[in-house]
Amino acid sequence: MSPKPLASSLVLALVVAGCSSASAPTDAPSVAVAACASAADTAKVPLSDLGRGCYLGFQGGLYPDGANAPPAAHLAAGQAAAARIQPLDPNGQPSASGKIVLLSIGMSNATQEFCSDGRLPGSCAPYSFIGQATADPTVNHTTLALVNGAYGGRTTSMWTSPTAPDYDRIRDTWLRPLGLSERQVQAAWVKLANAQPRVSLPDTAADAYAMERQLGEVMRALKVRYPNLRQVFLTSRIYAGYATSALNPEPYAYETGFAVKWLIGAQIDQMAGGAADRRAGSLRYDTGEAPWIAWGPYPWAAGAQPRADGLSWAPSDFNPSDRTHPAQSARQKVGAMLLQFFETSPATRCWFLARC
């Protein structure tokens, strides 16, 4: 098992809210507005390093006001959601012999990082997240079940409806063979992107805006499909500056971070008394419309340039066929980030670890 190198400041990054400057488009996310230095700031800086700085007029940081710490009320709600996670039987009833399912949702990069192309139970590579977690004696191996629902080619739009075929695929090829049911799914890791995006920020038709809307639909679909789902942790794309394919190159990989940021910010704002975001839609977790939503690990770094916690991406971290999909070293990096996150986050550790 590889070492877990990331700084605790990133691992504790649980939620994020987006802030656009006054110079941003008028249909920018309806969350708290903060002044940015200039809409001409074009340098792509990791959101976790950007702080109150800006990218094209949009403020950085993994949380409101450029911070990298969650709002206290949202973190408290996440911890309350975690306290309700408990072993359930296949009918969704509490049972000491039941299971807690942590499910992945996403496309090729997500399945490669979570399981490394494993398409059937028991086939995950040892360097993937599931492989590393399985080998870690501190993880809850009694009631926790790790299930890889992500699959190659499954872009964001394929998850927006609770009747989408991939939810049936997860049920039939993963959950049932493991003796599990949809009612035992209580936490999810979501990593999504769109294929061949064409419009970047700050254009009002940018893919980041479309993704925020789609992710809102995904959150509500997940809650319908998995009625006991308490928590969803989102991760944006890794670096794509070496890409030789138009699948999802820069700046789109970087800008997926803003889509996640705005989505989570919309839930924070709505739960604090604001109106539902006009793009993300209603995301209330107190009425059962959506699960509690937060950041998982944030994995973007500007190529070989290390960010504050030392994370960087070399060309060798990517598949040479397209320099977009992660090679084994990148899968291992993201797997380690996920493991460290779930083991240390105050919103996950008590159900993820054998001992809280």
C-alpha positions in Angstrom: 0.0 0.0 0.0 1.3 3.4 -0.9 1.8 6.2 1.7 -0.9 8.8 2.2 0.9 12.0 1.4 -1.8 14.7 1.4 -1.9 17.4 4.0 -4.7 17.3 6.6 -5.9 20.8 5.6 -7.1 19.3 2.3 -8.4 16.1 3.7 -10.6 18.1 6.0 -12.1 20.0 3.1 -15.7 18.9 3.2 -17.8 21.5 1.6 -17.5 24.4 -0.8 -19.5 27.4 -1.8 -19.0 29.4 -5.0 -18.6 33.2 -5.1 -18.6 35.2 -8.3 -17.5 38.7 -8.6 -19.7 41.6 -9.6 -18.1 41.5 -13.0 -19.2 37.9 -13.6 -22.2 37.1 -15.9 -25.5 38.1 -14.5 -26.7 34.4 -14.5 -23.7 33.3 -12.4 -24.5 31.1 -9.3 -26.9 32.7 -6.9 -24.6 32.4 -3.9 -22.8 35.0 -1.8 -21.0 37.5 -4.0 -17.4 38.6 -3.1 -15.2 41.1 -4.9 -12.5 39.7 -7.1 -9.5 41.6 -8.2 -10.1 41.3 -11.9 -12.1 39.2 -14.4 -8.9 39.1 -16.4 -7.3 36.6 -14.0 -6.8 33.7 -16.3 -4.2 31.6 -14.5 -5.5 28.2 -13.4 -4.6 27.9 -9.7 -5.8 25.0 -7.6 -9.0 26.1 -5.9 -7.5 25.1 -2.6 -4.5 27.4 -3.1 -6.4 30.3 -4.8 -8.2 31.5 -1.7 -9.7 34.9 -2.2 -7.9 35.2 -5.5 -9.9 34.8 -8.7 -10.1 32.9 -12.0 -11.9 34.9 -14.6 -13.7 36.8 -11.9 -14.7 33.8 -9.9 -13.3 33.5 -6.4 -11.3 30.5 -5.3 -11.2 28.5 -2.1 -13.0 25.3 -1.3 -15.5 27.1 0.9 -17.3 30.4 1.0 -15.3 33.6 1.0 -12.2 31.8 -0.4 -11.7 29.7 2.8 -10.7 26.1 2.9 -12.8 25.3 6.0 -16.5 24.3 6.0 -19.2 26.6 7.4 -19.9 25.4 10.9 -23.6 24.8 10.3 -23.0 22.7 7.2 -20.3 20.6 8.9 -22.6 20.0 11.9 -25.3 18.9 9.5 -22.9 16.5 7.9 -21.9 15.1 11.2 -25.5 14.6 12.1 -26.1 12.8 8.8 -23.1 10.6 9.7 -24.6 9.8 13.1 -27.6 8.4 11.3 -25.6 6.0 9.2 -25.8 2.5 10.6 -25.9 -1.1 9.4 -29.1 -1.8 7.6 -30.6 -5.1 6.4 -31.7 -5.4 2.7 -35.1 -3.9 3.5 -33.4 -0.8 5.0 -34.1 -1.7 8.6 -31.4 -1.3 11.3 -29.6 -4.6 11.9 -26.4 -5.5 13.7 -25.6 -7.9 10.9 -26.5 -5.4 8.2 -24.3 -3.3 5.9 -23.4 0.3 5.2 -22.8 0.7 1.4 -20.4 3.4 0.1 -21.1 3.6 -3.6 -19.1 5.3 -6.4 -20.9 7.1 -9.3 -19.1 8.3 -12.3 -17.2 7.8 -15.6 -14.0 6.1 -16.7 -11.6 8.1 -14.5 -13.9 7.4 -11.5 -14.0 3.7 -11.9 -10.3 3.5 -12.6 -9.5 5.4 -9.4 -12.1 3.8 -7.2 -11.6 0.2 -8.4 -9.3 0.4 -11.5 -11.6 -1.0 -14.2 -13.1 -3.6 -11.9 -16.5 -4.4 -13.4 -17.5 -7.2 -11.1 -17.2 -7.6 -7.3 -13.8 -8.8 -6.2 -12.0 -7.6 -9.3 -10.6 -4.3 -8.0 -6.9 -3.7 -8.3 -4.8 -3.4 -5.1 -3.6 0.1 -6.0 -7.1 1.4 -6.4 -9.1 3.0 -3.5 -11.0 -0.3 -2.9 -7.8 -2.3 -3.0 -6.0 0.1 -0.6 -9.0 0.2 1.8 -9.3 -3.6 1.7 -5.7 -4.0 2.8 -6.0 -1.4 5.6 -6.7 -3.0 9.0 -8.1 0.3 10.4 -11.0 0.3 8.0 -14.4 -1.1 9.0 -14.3 -4.6 7.3 -17.3 -5.9 9.2 -20.3 -3.8 8.2 -18.9 -1.5 5.5 -19.3 -2.5 1.8 -17.4 -0.6 -0.9 -19.3 -0.8 -4.2 -18.0 0.5 -7.6 -20.9 1.9 -9.5 -18.8 4.0 -11.8 -18.3 2.8 -15.4 -16.4 3.9 -18.5 -18.2 6.4 -20.8 -20.9 7.2 -18.2 -20.9 11.0 -18.4 -23.0 13.4 -16.3 -26.2 13.3 -18.3 -26.4 9.5 -17.9 -27.0 9.8 -14.2 -29.6 12.6 -14.1 -32.7 10.4 -13.9 -33.5 7.8 -11.3 -34.7 5.5 -14.1 -31.4 5.7 -15.9 -30.1 2.3 -17.0 -26.9 2.5 -15.0 -28.7 2.4 -11.7 -30.2 -0.9 -12.8 -26.7 -2.0 -13.8 -25.4 -1.2 -10.3 -28.3 -3.1 -8.7 -28.0 -6.2 -10.9 -24.2 -6.5 -11.4 -22.8 -5.2 -8.1 -25.4 -5.0 -5.3 -27.3 -8.2 -5.8 -24.2 -10.4 -6.4 -22.8 -9.1 -3.1 -26.1 -9.8 -1.3 -26.9 -6.0 -1.0 -29.8 -3.8 -1.9 -30.3 -0.2 -2.9 -31.8 0.5 0.6 -28.4 -0.2 2.2 -26.6 2.6 0.2 -26.0 5.4 2.7 -23.0 7.3 1.3 -21.7 7.9 -2.2 -18.6 9.3 -3.9 -19.4 11.1 -7.2 -16.9 12.1 -9.9 -18.5 13.2 -13.2 -17.6 15.1 -16.3 -19.0 15.8 -19.8 -17.5 14.5 -23.0 -16.1 16.9 -25.7 -17.1 20.2 -23.9 -16.9 23.2 -26.3 -17.6 26.3 -24.2 -15.5 27.5 -21.2 -15.9 30.1 -18.6 -16.8 33.0 -18.4 -19.3 32.4 -21.2 -22.8 32.0 -19.9 -23.1 28.8 -21.9 -20.0 27.3 -20.3 -19.8 23.6 -19.5 -19.3 24.4 -15.8 -22.7 26.0 -15.7 -24.3 23.0 -17.5 -22.6 20.7 -15.1 -23.9 22.5 -12.0 -27.4 22.0 -13.4 -26.8 18.4 -14.2 -25.2 17.6 -10.8 -28.2 19.0 -9.1 -30.4 16.6 -11.1 -28.0 13.8 -10.2 -28.2 14.6 -6.5 -32.0 14.3 -6.6 -32.0 11.2 -8.7 -29.6 9.5 -6.2 -31.9 10.3 -3.3 -34.9 8.8 -5.2 -32.9 5.7 -6.2 -31.3 5.2 -2.8 -33.8 6.4 -0.2 -31.4 5.9 2.8 -28.6 7.9 1.2 -27.3 10.4 3.8 -24.2 11.8 2.3 -22.6 12.5 -1.1 -19.0 13.5 -1.5 -18.0 15.0 -4.8 -14.6 15.2 -6.5 -13.7 17.2 -9.6 -11.3 16.2 -12.4 -7.6 15.7 -12.1 -5.3 17.7 -14.3 -5.8 17.4 -18.1 -3.1 19.8 -19.5 -1.2 16.9 -21.1 -4.3 15.7 -23.0 -3.9 14.7 -26.6 -7.7 14.1 -26.8 -10.7 16.4 -26.9 -12.5 14.2 -24.5 -12.2 16.6 -21.5 -9.0 18.7 -21.8 -8.1 21.9 -20.0 -9.6 24.3 -19.1 -12.7 22.1 -18.7 -11.1 19.7 -16.2 -10.1 22.6 -14.0 -13.5 24.3 -14.4 -15.4 21.2 -13.2 -14.1 22.3 -9.8 -16.3 25.4 -10.1 -19.3 23.3 -11.0 -18.9 21.2 -7.8 -18.1 24.4 -5.8 -21.3 26.1 -7.0 -23.5 23.1 -6.4 -22.4 22.6 -2.8 -22.5 26.4 -2.2 -26.1 26.3 -3.5 -27.1 23.8 -0.8 -25.3 25.7 1.9 -27.0 28.9 0.8 -30.5 27.3 0.6 -30.2 25.6 4.0 -29.2 29.0 5.5 -32.5 30.5 4.3 -31.8 31.4 0.7 -33.9 30.5 -2.3 -33.2 27.4 -4.3 -30.5 28.1 -6.9 -32.0 28.7 -10.3 -29.5 26.4 -11.9 -28.8 23.7 -9.3 -32.5 23.5 -8.2 -33.7 22.7 -4.7 -31.2 20.7 -2.7 -32.8 20.6 0.8 -31.7 17.6 2.9 -34.2 18.3 5.7 -37.1 17.5 3.4 -35.5 14.5 1.7 -35.1 16.2 -1.7 -31.3 15.6 -1.7 -28.6 14.1 0.5 -26.2 16.3 2.4 -23.6 17.3 -0.2 -19.9 18.0 0.4 -16.4 17.9 -1.1 -14.4 14.7 -1.1 -10.8 15.1 -2.0 -9.9 17.9 -4.4 -7.3 16.5 -6.8 -6.5 19.2 -9.4 -2.9 20.5 -9.5 -1.3 22.5 -12.3 0.7 19.7 -13.9 4.3 19.2 -12.6 4.0 22.4 -10.5 3.4 21.3 -6.9 0.5 22.9 -5.1 0.7 23.9 -1.4 0.3 20.3 -0.1 2.8 18.9 -2.6 0.4 17.3 -5.1 1.5 17.4 -8.7 0.9 15.5 -11.9 3.5 14.3 -14.3 3.0 13.1 -17.9 3.8 9.6 -16.7 0.7 9.7 -14.5 -1.5 9.4 -17.6 -2.3 6.8 -20.1 0.0 7.5 -23.1 -2.9 6.8 -25.6 -4.7 10.1 -24.7 -2.9 11.6 -21.6 -6.4 12.0 -20.2 -7.1 8.8 -18.4 -5.1 8.1 -15.2 -2.3 5.5 -15.4 -1.6 3.2 -12.5 0.4 5.9 -10.6 -2.4 8.4 -10.8 -5.0 5.8 -9.8 -2.9 5.0 -6.8 -2.6 8.7 -5.9 -6.3 9.3 -6.0 -7.0 6.1 -4.2 -4.7 7.2 -1.4 -6.4 10.6 -1.3 -9.8 8.9 -1.0 -8.7 6.6 1.7 -7.1 9.4 3.8 -10.2 11.5 3.3 -12.7 8.9 4.5 -10.4 7.8 7.4 -9.9 11.4 8.7 -13.0 13.4 7.9 -15.2 14.2 10.9 -18.2 13.5 8.6 -17.1 9.9 7.7 -14.5 8.4 10.0 -17.0 7.0 12.6 -18.7 4.8 10.0 -15.7 4.2 7.8 -13.2 3.1 10.4 -13.4 0.0 12.6 -12.9 2.3 15.6 -14.1 5.9 15.6 
